[in-house]
Amino acid sequence: MTLQELEQLENELQFDQFTNEDALQLGLLLIDYAKGNGKSIAIHIERNRVPLFTYLMEGTSEENVYWFGRKKRVVDHYNHSSLYIGKRFEAGGMTHDKNSLLPPSEYQAVGGSFPIRVRNVGVIGSVTVAGMTPQLDHDYAVAGVQKFLKK
C-alpha cells in the first residue's frame, strides 16, 4: 500500500466512540478471526495508554508483549499506524531506527499497530497485533477494526 492509501484507510476507519466493552468485543473478534484462519496471534488494545485488552494465543510468547510496546509507542507518538510511519521514513530515503531520534529498543515503525481514531476527537488509542510478519500483523489489526465497524 502507498502512504496515501494507508492514510486514507486510517481516515475511513473511525469509531463514533470507543468504550472498554468495545475493546473487549474488538479483541474477541480478532481472536475468532485468527482462529478461523489458523493463525496464532497476540493482541493488545489500549485507550489513552491504558491497557483494556491483552490476549496471547497458544504459540505466542513473552517476546510478543515486548513488540506490543515497541509498535504501539509509534502510534502514541505519531497518531498514525506503525506501518505508515515506517513507510513515511522510507519514502524520504531514511529509516525510523536511524533517523527518528527515538530509541529502537522502545519504538519500532513496522506493521502491527493501528490507531483507534474517534470521529471529531482524534486518536485515543491503538490495536496492536504481533506474532506474524509485520505486514500480516498490520493486515489483521486493520481487518479487526473493519469487521468491528461493520457490525
Helices and strands as residue ranges (DSSP letters): H 3-12, E 14-15, H 20-36, E 42-47, E 50-56, H 62-78, H 82-91, H 96-99, E 113-118, E 122-130, H 134-150
